[in-house]
Amino acid sequence: MKTARRALHDRDIVREYMRKLGRRGGSARAQSLTTERASEIGRSAVQVRWSRYYARQAEKEGATKKIEGK
């Protein structure tokens, strides 16, 4: 039976292995993407990022208007 310390050690080894494996997969994906596809992915990420920003700004303004409207 494994001890708790051994189990934690094994978990850390697996975590490190998966992290390295993920890094290799990410670079392989980046190399296989066409420039057009990479641009599409980047454009999509920017649109999501800015839509979240504008949503937060709208929430802040709405909260301020509610307070002023009291």
C-alpha positions as CSV (number, residue, x, y, z in Angstrom):
1,M,0.0,0.0,0.0
2,K,1.3,3.5,-0.9
3,T,1.8,6.0,1.8
4,A,0.4,9.5,1.5
5,R,3.9,11.0,0.9
6,R,4.5,8.5,-1.9
7,A,1.1,9.2,-3.5
8,L,1.9,13.0,-3.5
9,H,5.3,12.3,-5.1
10,D,3.7,10.2,-7.8
11,R,1.1,12.8,-8.5
12,D,3.8,15.5,-8.9
13,I,5.7,13.3,-11.3
14,V,2.5,12.8,-13.4
15,R,1.7,16.5,-13.3
16,E,5.2,17.4,-14.5
17,Y,5.0,14.8,-17.3
18,M,1.7,16.1,-18.5
19,R,2.9,19.7,-18.5
20,K,5.9,18.8,-20.7
21,L,3.7,16.7,-23.0
22,G,1.2,19.7,-23.3
23,R,4.1,22.0,-24.2
24,R,5.2,19.7,-27.0
25,G,1.7,19.5,-28.3
26,G,1.2,23.2,-28.3
27,S,4.4,23.9,-30.3
28,A,3.5,21.1,-32.7
29,R,0.1,22.6,-33.2
30,A,1.5,26.1,-33.8
31,Q,3.9,24.7,-36.4
32,S,1.1,22.9,-38.2
33,L,-1.2,25.9,-38.4
34,T,-1.4,27.9,-41.6
35,T,-1.0,31.7,-41.2
36,E,-4.6,32.2,-42.1
37,R,-5.8,29.8,-39.4
38,A,-3.5,31.3,-36.8
39,S,-4.9,34.8,-37.7
40,E,-8.5,33.5,-37.3
41,I,-7.7,32.0,-33.9
42,G,-6.1,35.3,-32.8
43,R,-8.9,37.4,-34.2
44,S,-11.4,35.3,-32.3
45,A,-9.5,35.5,-29.1
46,V,-9.3,39.3,-29.4
47,Q,-13.0,39.6,-30.0
48,V,-13.8,37.5,-26.9
49,R,-11.4,39.5,-24.8
50,W,-12.9,42.9,-25.9
51,S,-16.4,41.7,-25.6
52,R,-15.7,40.7,-21.9
53,Y,-14.2,44.1,-21.3
54,Y,-17.2,45.9,-22.8
55,A,-19.6,43.7,-20.8
56,R,-17.8,44.6,-17.6
57,Q,-17.8,48.3,-18.5
58,A,-21.6,48.1,-19.1
59,E,-22.2,46.4,-15.8
60,K,-20.2,49.1,-14.0
61,E,-22.1,51.9,-15.7
62,G,-25.4,50.2,-15.0
63,A,-24.6,49.9,-11.3
64,T,-23.6,53.5,-11.2
65,K,-26.8,54.6,-12.9
66,K,-28.9,52.6,-10.5
67,I,-27.2,54.3,-7.5
68,E,-27.6,57.7,-9.0
69,G,-31.2,57.0,-9.9
70,K,-32.2,56.3,-6.2
